[in-house]
């Protein structure tokens, strides 16, 4: 016998009544959404109703955020069938018609179903729905207890329930380095037309709209963009819109962050305002105004420009300064951006860890939403991740996304310290020099403490001037130690400079005594002469020299400071022909198909773009980089910086070829990229070594994908490898280990493909992770230029034989032709063999795709 309280009994009667209303047909909306069988079961199995209510009443305090997908097609793929609602599905690469009453009414219908499901299962007040996803996936985000999540998981009509997981950021001279001013911008009418009327959506940390990179007062007036329907939030204090013509949309998404208790409105800002700096930086890389002076500490470091300086910016803030973000918020931002009508999406964001419930890298709410975005004709550029140089560190997996690795361009900053004994120690420091003909006394911070009790404050970091004796430092060079505090961000080079200046020092030196292999040091602009000695052996030389030239009494107290030195000029960059190189931090392949790290038959990353030491806009309250607090510009590194380079270049391609699909744009970028540096040598990749020094090794497609982007060539690729929504479904359906039910859960489409193997997906690369004996791969190319005859050749490392057929073909303008590539195992060596297929046209086009295969005996 089950005993219940009067309050619980009343609740049971009410919920049971709800079941009965549904059964008798009074709740017709509910009947149309869930199967009649289930409603009958709900009525007959009243004990099931009891369980539902008990779980609702016993919500514990450990509520979490869950992303739920349910039966029924989202707007982008709804083909009809529900009475009163006509089809809203779009063809592949077609935008959603946001003004259609069919779309808005079906969107309301889906949201009503989400609310009904939650209201049926749970007591009011025991859950909080955060978002309804209607456009690209059908589902919602909800804040509930794990017990309620289990109830949802068992409910008919529910396809998946996944606990939300965190995302993080993957944290200018590059237009000239990429050849945009001379090779690309002139073809579109010059920089003042480059990217005209193309809308780039940024899912990031917001924007600082007052920055000159986004200003409109010195530009030709921007007209309306009829295809874009996004909203512009207003500043909650000033009531001024965040939009200005250049910025056409500005919204923020924080419901998941608020529900998780991570959001702090004082520092995170409940508005599109950038509270971090990262979002302003990425937006200006892709679409910032041209020719903006980069000035810091009285020095101009050059002029900044976005890749597509006339493109419009649509801001979808879903990342925050301290905690990153939540997938539920990011998915809501992407869903809204696509509905609003963006052309390009720039995502400098990726998961902190795999989703809790999903086995497959390609199928989760995040990647499924991006698949919907691509179906709607939106090109997506995503940062590859910063987990390099180790293999299988990619956080951007899916074939419908352009995954961007980071390169070092040709600009390097170096500086040096000359000691009184004539030794010259190399280092980095974006600073002016001390007076050329003078040397200055060296004074170490730990020798000029005001009180020995201050040791608990790590005084050698030189972060607190009040701990040090100004009388002993004034007019000298201050020596400081680079501790772990600099690594974690509680100490900064900017603060060292401020400390030295406050104490009257003529300059400062930061010594790195211990360093982990592969540790990366970036130069930091400072107004005072300063240098960071990054090589531990040089730091040891400096310390030895200082100790020899600094006599002490028997207690260890300094008698006299006799060591001297002078700091060189580090403001001028040195241009290297050995660029580009793959940055140490850039994530590496092979790509994985599941979170057991099984390798996928798909190359990732796709392409390489500048991502190291990138100057771009910053916001005064930005805290993402402690060395740039309060500044208007920042020079930072990461695949976060490389992704908006590709987003901006994609905007230029979209401007010239407005009807190209996302796959066509991606193909143009990949097939025209280069695997050679400026000196004509094969690309190199930074790699860690057994010693503390970093080394350079020959790069492979797992480092750079197809190669380094060449924007000029990408505008006129000759041939493209096109693909659409059905092709991506074929890839999913033929990938071993993927549950076909899971595919249907996210795509609402059964597996019915003739693709055969995932390696037959029509991508501009070929990857076979497990090649046994012989495998034939097919590709289809479409001519986007005039009629041309192509000679096709192929080469491969000796362990795998490669053959291509036909060896030549003539393709008319607009026509498509298929060719095959046969790969055969010659010897098993336990590693991938690399090669390429090269198509040379008689009109000058060159089309190259990388080929990778790992041979096995069986």
Secondary structure as GFF3:
##gff-version 3
##sequence-region A 1 858
A	DSSP	alpha_helix	6	24	.	.	.	ID=ss1
A	DSSP	alpha_helix	28	33	.	.	.	ID=ss2
A	DSSP	alpha_helix	36	44	.	.	.	ID=ss3
A	DSSP	alpha_helix	46	57	.	.	.	ID=ss4
A	DSSP	beta_strand	64	70	.	.	.	ID=ss5
A	DSSP	three_ten_helix	75	77	.	.	.	ID=ss6
A	DSSP	alpha_helix	101	121	.	.	.	ID=ss7
A	DSSP	beta_strand	128	133	.	.	.	ID=ss8
A	DSSP	beta_strand	139	144	.	.	.	ID=ss9
A	DSSP	alpha_helix	146	154	.	.	.	ID=ss10
A	DSSP	beta_strand	158	163	.	.	.	ID=ss11
A	DSSP	beta_strand	166	169	.	.	.	ID=ss12
A	DSSP	alpha_helix	174	177	.	.	.	ID=ss13
A	DSSP	pi_helix	180	184	.	.	.	ID=ss14
A	DSSP	three_ten_helix	185	188	.	.	.	ID=ss15
A	DSSP	three_ten_helix	191	193	.	.	.	ID=ss16
A	DSSP	beta_strand	199	204	.	.	.	ID=ss17
A	DSSP	three_ten_helix	212	214	.	.	.	ID=ss18
A	DSSP	beta_strand	247	252	.	.	.	ID=ss19
A	DSSP	alpha_helix	255	259	.	.	.	ID=ss20
A	DSSP	alpha_helix	265	268	.	.	.	ID=ss21
A	DSSP	alpha_helix	278	287	.	.	.	ID=ss22
A	DSSP	beta_strand	292	296	.	.	.	ID=ss23
A	DSSP	beta_strand	299	304	.	.	.	ID=ss24
A	DSSP	beta_strand	312	317	.	.	.	ID=ss25
A	DSSP	beta_strand	325	326	.	.	.	ID=ss26
A	DSSP	alpha_helix	327	340	.	.	.	ID=ss27
A	DSSP	beta_strand	344	347	.	.	.	ID=ss28
A	DSSP	beta_strand	349	351	.	.	.	ID=ss29
A	DSSP	alpha_helix	365	375	.	.	.	ID=ss30
A	DSSP	beta_strand	379	383	.	.	.	ID=ss31
A	DSSP	beta_strand	402	408	.	.	.	ID=ss32
A	DSSP	beta_strand	411	412	.	.	.	ID=ss33
A	DSSP	beta_strand	415	419	.	.	.	ID=ss34
A	DSSP	beta_strand	424	427	.	.	.	ID=ss35
A	DSSP	beta_strand	440	444	.	.	.	ID=ss36
A	DSSP	three_ten_helix	445	447	.	.	.	ID=ss37
A	DSSP	three_ten_helix	452	457	.	.	.	ID=ss38
A	DSSP	three_ten_helix	459	461	.	.	.	ID=ss39
A	DSSP	three_ten_helix	465	467	.	.	.	ID=ss40
A	DSSP	alpha_helix	470	473	.	.	.	ID=ss41
A	DSSP	beta_strand	477	481	.	.	.	ID=ss42
A	DSSP	alpha_helix	484	488	.	.	.	ID=ss43
A	DSSP	alpha_helix	493	502	.	.	.	ID=ss44
A	DSSP	beta_strand	507	511	.	.	.	ID=ss45
A	DSSP	beta_strand	529	533	.	.	.	ID=ss46
A	DSSP	alpha_helix	536	548	.	.	.	ID=ss47
A	DSSP	beta_strand	564	567	.	.	.	ID=ss48
A	DSSP	beta_strand	574	575	.	.	.	ID=ss49
A	DSSP	beta_strand	581	582	.	.	.	ID=ss50
A	DSSP	beta_strand	607	610	.	.	.	ID=ss51
A	DSSP	beta_strand	614	617	.	.	.	ID=ss52
A	DSSP	three_ten_helix	626	628	.	.	.	ID=ss53
A	DSSP	beta_strand	633	636	.	.	.	ID=ss54
A	DSSP	alpha_helix	639	656	.	.	.	ID=ss55
A	DSSP	alpha_helix	662	671	.	.	.	ID=ss56
A	DSSP	beta_strand	684	688	.	.	.	ID=ss57
A	DSSP	beta_strand	694	698	.	.	.	ID=ss58
A	DSSP	alpha_helix	701	704	.	.	.	ID=ss59
A	DSSP	alpha_helix	711	714	.	.	.	ID=ss60
A	DSSP	beta_strand	719	720	.	.	.	ID=ss61
A	DSSP	alpha_helix	725	734	.	.	.	ID=ss62
A	DSSP	alpha_helix	740	747	.	.	.	ID=ss63
A	DSSP	three_ten_helix	758	760	.	.	.	ID=ss64
A	DSSP	beta_strand	765	772	.	.	.	ID=ss65
A	DSSP	beta_strand	774	783	.	.	.	ID=ss66
A	DSSP	beta_strand	788	796	.	.	.	ID=ss67
A	DSSP	beta_strand	800	805	.	.	.	ID=ss68
A	DSSP	beta_strand	808	811	.	.	.	ID=ss69
A	DSSP	beta_strand	816	825	.	.	.	ID=ss70
A	DSSP	beta_strand	832	841	.	.	.	ID=ss71
A	DSSP	beta_strand	846	856	.	.	.	ID=ss72
###
